[in-house]
Amino acid sequence: MTERSVVHSTFVIERVYPAAPEKVYFALSDSAAKKRWFFDPDNPMPSRHEMDFRVGGREVNAGCPSDGQMHFFNAVYQDIVPNQRIVYSYELLFGETRVSVSLATIELIAEGKGTRLVLTEQGAFFDGIDSPSTREHGTGELLDALGAALQAAN
């Protein structure tokens, strides 16, 4: 029998973008805009991306990175306050193996002519397959990609 474990963790990542909250919100909430930055840099062409941005709506992002097995990001939007807050729960699967379940909150705070984004993630990481530090690093890379997309749009 496989040894089972769970690690609980919370992390907070902040970024400041030189774009108004409305533009940052658009990049997070519009399917075509999000597809330009929300991807694995090792696999920039996801095989599946669906987004129904509304409370209760779902988002699916699937791709096959260099490890050869499909990775699935399956999210449900729990709370949305336009231009201010997005809360979603999600599971991450490697193939058919669920590696984590998380609750994430994105806050958008006007700061001068820009936006401070604060992402708080509370996760349960299963059986040592994924780790909080790996997830925090990957999430930081995604937020950096969001910043690059916002910069390119200006």
C-alpha positions as CSV (number, residue, x, y, z in Angstrom):
1,M,0.0,0.0,0.0
2,T,1.2,3.5,-0.8
3,E,2.1,5.8,2.1
4,R,-0.5,8.6,2.2
5,S,0.2,12.1,3.6
6,V,-1.1,15.6,3.4
7,V,0.7,18.9,4.0
8,H,-1.3,22.1,4.7
9,S,0.2,25.4,3.8
10,T,-0.7,29.0,3.2
11,F,1.3,31.5,1.2
12,V,0.9,35.1,0.1
13,I,2.4,36.6,-3.0
14,E,2.2,40.3,-3.9
15,R,3.0,42.1,-7.2
16,V,2.6,45.7,-8.2
17,Y,1.6,46.3,-11.8
18,P,1.7,49.6,-13.7
19,A,-1.9,49.1,-14.9
20,A,-5.3,50.2,-13.4
21,P,-7.2,47.5,-11.5
22,E,-9.7,47.3,-14.3
23,K,-7.0,46.2,-16.7
24,V,-5.6,43.7,-14.3
25,Y,-9.1,42.3,-13.7
26,F,-9.7,42.0,-17.4
27,A,-6.4,40.0,-17.8
28,L,-7.7,37.7,-15.1
29,S,-11.3,37.4,-16.1
30,D,-11.3,37.4,-19.9
31,S,-10.7,34.0,-21.4
32,A,-8.7,35.2,-24.4
33,A,-6.6,37.6,-22.3
34,K,-5.9,35.0,-19.7
35,K,-4.8,32.5,-22.3
36,R,-2.0,34.9,-23.3
37,W,-0.3,34.5,-19.9
38,F,-1.7,31.6,-17.9
39,F,0.4,28.7,-19.1
40,D,3.3,26.5,-18.3
41,P,6.5,28.1,-19.9
42,D,7.7,24.5,-20.7
43,N,4.4,23.9,-22.5
44,P,3.1,27.2,-23.9
45,M,0.3,25.5,-26.0
46,P,-2.2,24.1,-23.6
47,S,-4.2,21.3,-25.1
48,R,-7.4,22.5,-23.4
49,H,-8.5,25.8,-22.0
50,E,-12.1,26.6,-21.0
51,M,-13.3,29.5,-18.8
52,D,-16.7,30.3,-17.6
53,F,-16.0,33.4,-15.5
54,R,-18.9,33.8,-13.1
55,V,-19.7,32.7,-9.5
56,G,-20.1,28.9,-9.8
57,G,-18.4,28.9,-13.2
58,R,-15.5,26.6,-14.0
59,E,-12.1,26.9,-15.6
60,V,-10.1,24.1,-17.0
61,N,-6.5,24.3,-18.2
62,A,-4.8,21.2,-19.3
63,G,-1.4,20.6,-20.9
64,C,1.4,18.0,-21.2
65,P,4.7,19.4,-19.9
66,S,8.1,17.7,-20.4
67,D,7.3,15.0,-17.8
68,G,5.0,13.4,-20.4
69,Q,1.7,13.2,-18.4
70,M,-1.2,15.6,-18.7
71,H,-1.6,18.2,-15.9
72,F,-5.0,19.5,-15.2
73,F,-6.0,22.8,-13.4
74,N,-9.7,22.5,-12.6
75,A,-11.2,25.6,-10.8
76,V,-14.5,26.8,-9.6
77,Y,-15.1,30.5,-9.0
78,Q,-16.5,31.0,-5.5
79,D,-16.7,34.8,-5.3
80,I,-16.2,37.7,-7.7
81,V,-16.2,41.4,-7.0
82,P,-15.4,43.1,-10.3
83,N,-12.0,45.0,-10.3
84,Q,-11.5,44.1,-6.6
85,R,-11.6,40.4,-5.7
86,I,-11.6,36.9,-7.2
87,V,-11.9,33.8,-5.0
88,Y,-11.7,30.3,-6.5
89,S,-11.1,26.7,-5.4
90,Y,-9.1,24.4,-7.5
91,E,-7.6,20.9,-7.8
92,L,-4.4,20.1,-9.6
93,L,-4.0,16.7,-11.2
94,F,-1.0,15.0,-12.7
95,G,-2.6,12.5,-15.0
96,E,-5.3,10.9,-12.9
97,T,-3.6,11.7,-9.6
98,R,-4.9,14.6,-7.6
99,V,-1.8,16.3,-6.1
100,S,-3.5,19.2,-4.3
101,V,-6.7,21.1,-3.6
102,S,-6.5,24.8,-2.9
103,L,-8.5,27.9,-2.1
104,A,-7.1,31.1,-3.7
105,T,-8.0,34.7,-3.2
106,I,-6.8,37.5,-5.5
107,E,-7.2,41.0,-4.2
108,L,-6.7,44.0,-6.5
109,I,-5.9,47.3,-4.7
110,A,-5.5,50.6,-6.5
111,E,-2.0,52.0,-5.8
112,G,-1.2,55.3,-7.5
113,K,-1.8,54.7,-11.2
114,G,-1.2,51.0,-10.8
115,T,-2.5,48.0,-8.9
116,R,-1.2,45.9,-6.0
117,L,-2.3,42.3,-6.5
118,V,-2.3,40.2,-3.4
119,L,-2.8,36.4,-3.9
120,T,-3.4,34.3,-0.9
121,E,-3.5,30.5,-1.4
122,Q,-4.4,27.9,1.2
123,G,-3.6,24.4,0.0
124,A,-3.7,20.8,0.9
125,F,-0.8,18.9,-0.9
126,F,-1.1,15.2,-1.1
127,D,1.3,12.3,-0.8
128,G,4.5,14.3,-1.4
129,I,3.9,14.6,-5.1
130,D,3.7,18.4,-5.1
131,S,4.9,20.8,-2.4
132,P,3.9,24.3,-1.1
133,S,7.3,25.7,-2.1
134,T,7.0,24.4,-5.7
135,R,3.5,25.8,-5.9
136,E,4.4,29.2,-4.6
137,H,7.3,29.3,-7.0
138,G,5.1,28.4,-10.0
139,T,2.4,30.8,-8.9
140,G,5.0,33.6,-8.7
141,E,6.1,32.8,-12.3
142,L,2.5,33.0,-13.5
143,L,2.1,36.4,-11.8
144,D,5.3,37.5,-13.5
145,A,3.8,36.4,-16.8
146,L,0.7,38.4,-16.0
147,G,2.9,41.4,-15.4
148,A,4.7,40.9,-18.8
149,A,1.3,40.6,-20.6
150,L,0.1,43.8,-18.9
151,Q,3.3,45.6,-19.9
152,A,3.0,44.4,-23.5
153,A,-0.6,45.6,-23.6
154,N,0.5,49.2,-22.7
